[in-house]
Amino acid sequence: MTPVGFICLQVHSIGSKEMEGTQVSWKNVRIKTANLKPSPATNVRIVNMIPNNLDAAEKAQGYSLLYDGKSVGQWRSYGGTEFPAKRWSYQDGVINISKSDGSETGNDIVTRKLYGPAFEYEFEFKLTEGANSGVKYFVDQKFNSNGKSGIGCEYQVLDDERHPDAKLGKNGNRTIASFYDVIPADRPKNAVKKIGEWNQGRIVVQKDGTVQHYLNGYKVVEYVRGSPQFKEFVAGSKFAKFEGFGLSQEGNLLLQDHGDNVFFRSLKVREIK
């Protein structure tokens, strides 16, 4: 080994007839030899595997924790002012909704703060067998939910293998990570973790109205709020009766109580300016 040398771009099988016509391309090849300090990773997504934690880079990007593993002060009951006294608990760094009868009860929790029109929301969730829940955004409390779950765009949280809701709706639009009852998730089979393991969810809402759902690193849903396609999908869903559904400029974030045992942690959000 020497302290100096060439930088090479390598190719293989130059003399192979079978490889004729194949190409490899490079671009933006550059090198820095002075002032060797790392550049700030301002536009690089940070994947932090420490539960309920923000590192310095995430803080610099504007992320804040909605649950730090100890306090639920940023959450309240849907339709109330305090955190629910029944069935929701928070301990050992986890927010948990315990099982009842598997039905919507309206016992959801929502953020005290409204978020929108553009933000990035990350969360982890763990399912039990046959469980159903949801992570909602742009929740608009002007809509009458008749004592059931708050009305908003929903990132579906579901055990597809065991819960019957996965086979309802249209074209799989009630399966895990789908825009519930509106747009089905397009995902590989191995995108979902086993029951009892933590899944990573992410919802990105851009300033131009583009919305993306991610599941364990895979982008599984993309749509544009207010677009003709969006309106067509909503018109064919259970939300057609709610005029202006999904079009609010801001709304609460919501964790759903659907009567099943589900766990949440590492809830973090940043507003996109």
Long-range contacts (C-beta under 8 A, 24 or more apart in sequence): 7-31, 48-266, 51-93, 51-124, 51-265, 51-266, 52-93, 52-265, 52-266, 53-266, 54-268, 58-268, 61-270, 62-270, 62-271, 62-273, 63-120, 63-122, 63-268, 63-269, 63-270, 64-268, 64-269, 64-270, 65-267, 65-268, 66-111, 66-253, 66-267, 66-268, 66-269, 67-95, 67-264, 67-265, 67-266, 67-267, 69-93, 69-94, 69-265, 72-109, 74-111, 74-112, 74-113, 75-109, 75-110, 75-111, 75-112, 75-255, 76-109, 76-110, 76-112, 77-107, 77-108, 77-109, 77-110, 78-106, 78-107, 78-108, 78-109, 78-110, 78-139, 78-141, 78-149, 78-150, 78-252, 78-254, 79-106, 79-141, 83-109, 84-109, 87-257, 88-257, 93-265, 94-263, 94-264, 94-265, 95-255, 95-263, 95-264, 95-265, 95-267, 96-261, 96-262, 96-263, 96-264, 97-133, 97-255, 97-257, 97-260, 97-261, 97-262, 98-261, 99-128, 99-259, 99-260, 99-261, 100-259, 101-259, 102-130, 102-132, 102-258, 102-259, 102-260, 103-258, 103-259, 104-148, 104-149, 104-256, 104-257, 104-258, 104-259, 105-148, 105-257, 105-258, 105-259, 106-145, 106-147, 106-148, 106-149, 106-150, 106-257, 107-257, 108-136, 108-149, 108-150, 108-254, 108-255, 108-256, 108-257, 109-254, 109-255, 109-257, 110-139, 110-150, 110-252, 110-253, 110-254, 110-255, 111-252, 111-253, 111-254, 113-252, 114-250, 114-251, 114-252, 115-250, 115-251, 115-252, 115-253, 115-269, 115-271, 116-205, 116-248, 116-249, 116-250, 116-251, 117-205, 117-207, 117-209, 117-249, 117-250, 118-205, 118-206, 118-207, 118-271, 118-272, 118-273, 119-205, 119-269, 119-270, 119-271, 119-272, 120-202, 120-203, 120-204, 120-205, 120-269, 120-270, 120-272, 121-202, 121-203, 121-204, 121-205, 121-253, 121-267, 121-268, 121-269, 122-200, 122-201, 122-202, 122-266, 122-267, 122-268, 122-269, 123-200, 123-201, 123-202, 123-264, 123-265, 123-266, 123-267, 123-268, 124-198, 124-199, 124-200, 124-201, 124-264, 124-265, 124-266, 125-157, 125-198, 125-199, 125-201, 125-262, 125-263, 125-264, 126-196, 126-197, 126-198, 126-199, 126-262, 126-263, 126-264, 127-157, 127-158, 127-159, 127-195, 127-196, 127-199, 127-262, 128-159, 128-195, 128-196, 128-260, 128-261, 128-262, 129-159, 129-162, 129-195, 130-159, 130-162, 130-163, 130-260, 131-157, 131-158, 131-159, 131-163, 131-258, 131-260, 131-261, 131-262, 132-157, 132-158, 132-159, 132-163, 132-165, 132-258, 132-259, 132-260, 133-157, 133-158, 133-255, 133-256, 133-257, 133-258, 133-260, 133-262, 134-180, 134-254, 134-255, 134-256, 134-258, 135-201, 135-203, 135-253, 135-254, 135-255, 135-256, 136-252, 136-253, 136-254, 136-255, 136-256, 137-203, 137-205, 137-251, 137-253, 137-254, 138-246, 138-248, 138-250, 138-251, 139-251, 139-252, 139-253, 139-254, 140-244, 140-248, 140-251, 141-252, 143-242, 143-245, 149-254, 149-256, 149-257, 149-258, 150-252, 150-254, 150-256, 151-239, 151-242, 151-245, 152-246, 152-251, 152-252, 152-254, 153-179, 153-182, 153-211, 153-246, 154-179, 154-180, 154-181, 154-256, 155-179, 155-180, 155-201, 155-203, 155-213, 156-180, 156-185, 157-201, 157-256, 157-262, 159-195, 160-192, 170-236, 173-237, 176-215, 177-201, 177-213, 177-214, 177-215, 177-220, 177-221, 178-213, 178-220, 178-221, 179-211, 179-213, 179-221, 179-223, 179-233, 181-237, 181-238, 181-239, 182-233, 182-234, 182-237, 182-239, 182-246, 183-221, 183-223, 183-233, 184-221, 185-213, 185-215, 185-220, 185-221, 186-220, 186-221, 187-215, 187-218, 187-220, 188-218, 191-215, 191-216, 191-218, 191-220, 192-216, 198-265, 205-272, 206-272, 207-272
